């Protein structure tokens, strides 16, 4: 019997990933940009820190929690946890409390999330197995602050690491993080195979940039910090990061070319 013809080789189609930085109660702007950019991404990753802001109230926390409950039901969205979220998801663990944590806000959030699929809230894949431990009064260095943020650890954990004072590229590991406010730009810190660290700045004002990283140049670690107060979001696709500027109302101001 003759063998069937070999199908033609096809290239793997990589998804377009929208990355949204810290929200801190700006859920209306976040939801608007997620809707306005929907045709330009296949999957959205929200980096966390949905709660807490200077002068916020239990009513604001409840409104954010109601939005988060709806957003968790969207299959195209991945919701990561930030340090400002862990304290409300595991409120009996005092080791997780941020300075802005309050019992009143906790009760408001708990009431809105009681029927929500909070199991879909997660940490980075490599440390997600830690979550069951956090339900106890358990101190976990992986989610603890470092010296730069007033903590006990030499270097902050995955929800506390300070980009400016603590972050260093790790060969073989690519990361996109929030948590460190950079309102004027998306910041990149990349490691070449020869050991050289390269810093990249994508400004939040003016003409935006599409940055291509050619694998032939020998990049061993590619990393971005995205906490621009939602002034910028990023679309990752293949070897490119496209920075997209967002208006106060969540509209796209300018897409990178």
N, C-alpha and C positions, 0 to 999 in steps of 0.2 A: 504494500500500500504506500503510495507516495506521501511524503511528509507535507503538512500544510505549509503554505508560504509564510515566511517570517514577516511579521508585521513591521512596518517602517518604524524606525527609532523616533521617539517623541521626547521632547524636553519636559521635565517636571515643572508644572505650573505652580509657582509659589504664591501664597495668598498676599494680598495687600493688607497690611496691618496698621490701623490707626492707633496711635498712642496718645492718651489723654493724661495730663499731669494732675497734680493735687487740685481738688475741687473746693474744699473748705466752705461748704454751703452754697457755692455758686452752681447749684444743680440746674437751674433754669438755663444758664448759659451753656453748661455742658450738654444738656439734652438738645438744645437748639443746634449746636455744632455737630452733634452726632447725627441728627436728622439731615442737616444741610449737606453733610459730606457723605451721606449714605451710599451714593453711587460710586464713590472713589475708594471704598475699602471693602474687604471681605470679612474682616474680623476687627473688633475694637478691643484694646486692652486699657483698662482704667487702672492707674497706678496706685489708687487708694488715697487716704486722707480726705474722706468725704465730710468728716465732722470737724468741729472746733474752729473758731476764729475769734479774733479779739472783740470782746463785747457781745458775743452771741448769746442767745436765750434758749430756753427749753422749746419754745415754739419754733424757732429756726431749726433746732435739732430734729424736731418731729417732722417738719416739712421735708428736710433732707432725707430722713429715714423713709418717708412715704415714697419719695422718688426712687430711692435705692431699692425698695421692695419691688417696684415696677420694673426697674432696670435689670434686676437679677433674673427676671423672667425672659429676657431677650437672649435667645441662643447665640447670637453673633457677638455677644459682649462677654469679656472675661474681667472679673472684678477682683483686683488684688487688695490686700489689707495693708494700711499704713499704721504707724504708731498711734495716730489719733483715732483709729477705728478699733484696734485691739482692746483698748481699755473699755469700750462700750459693748463689745462682743463677749468679753470675759471680765465683767466688772468686779467679780469677787477676788480677782488676782491683783492685789495692790501694786505688785511689781510692774504692772503694765500701765498704771495711771500716768497720764501726761499732766503738766501743770494746769492745763485748761479743763481737766476733767471735773465734772460735778455730778452729784447724785441726782439732781433735778433733771439734767439733760439725759442722764442714763435711763431714768424711768420713762421719759418721753420717747426715747429711741426704742427701748424695749417694747413699749406698747405698739409701736408701728411695725416692728420687725417680727412680732411673735408668730405670724403665719407666713413669713417670707422664707424662701429657700436659702437661708444663710449658709447652708453647707456649700454653696457655690462661691462664697467668699474664701479666698485662699491666699497663701503666701507664695513666694517663688517656689518652683517645683522641687528644688533640692532640699528645701526645709519645711515643706508643707506637712510632713509627718509630725512636726512639733505641736500642731494645733491641739490635739487631745490633752497634752500635758498642761497647756495654758489654762484649761478650765479649773485646774487646781491652783492653790497659792504657791506656784512654782516659779522660781527665778530661772530664766533661760537666757544665757549670754547671747544667743543668736538673735534675740529681739530686744536687747538691752542697749541703753545709750553708752557711748564711749566718753573718754575724758573731754573731748571737744564739746560735748553737749551736757556736761555735768554729771556723767555716769561713772560707774566703777570700772568699766572695761577699757583696755588700752585703745581698742578700735570699736566703734559702734556696730551693732548687728544689722541685719538686712532691713529693718524698719527704721533704723536710727543713724545709719552711716552718714557722716557729713562729707559732702562732695569736695568742698574746698580744702578741708583740713585733714581728712582721713582717707579719701578714696585713692587707690592705686590700681592700675590695670593688672589683671591676672591672665597670663598666657593660657589660651585655650578656652577662655570664658568671655562671652560678650554680654553686656548688660545695658538695659535702659532703666534708669531710676528717677524717682522724684525726690521729695522730702527737703532738699536744700533749695530755698527760694533763689531763682535766677530770673527776676522779672524782665531783664533786658535781652535775654538770649537763651537759646539752647546751647549747652556746653558739651563738647566732646573731648574725651581723653583716651587716646588710642595707643596701642603698643605695637611697634613693628617687630619683625622677626629678629632684627639686629639689636633689639633691646632699647631702641630710641622711643621715648614717649612724645607723642604729637598732640598738641592742644588745638581744638577747632572751636570757633565761636560763630553761631548763626544768629544774627541780630533780630530782635523783635520788631524793629522799625525799618522802613525802607525796603529795598528790593530783596526778596527772599532767595534762598540758595538751594539747589539740589546738589548734594554731595555724593559722589560716587567713590567707593573704595574698591580699587582693583585688587582682586586676590593675588594677582601676579606680583604686586608690590610687597607681598609678604607680611600682611597684617596678622598678628597673633592674638590680638584682643581689641575689640571695638566697643566703645562705651559712650552713652549719652546721658546727660542730666536734663530732665524736662520738668521744671516747676516754675512756669512763667506766669502764674496767675491766670492761666487759660488764654493769654495773649497769643501764644503759639501752640499748635499741636503738630505732631509728626506723623507722616505716612512712610512706613518701611516697606520696601519692595525690592527683591533681589539684593543688590549691593548698594542701593540708594536710600537715603533719607531725604524726604521732601518736607520742608518746613512750611506750614500753612498759617497765615496770620488770621486771627479771629477778632471780630468786633465785640464791643461790650454786650451786644444783644445775641451773640452767637453766630453771626453771619460771617461768611468767608470774605475777607478783605482782599486778599491776593494769594493766589496759588503759585508756588515756586515753579520755575521753568527749567 
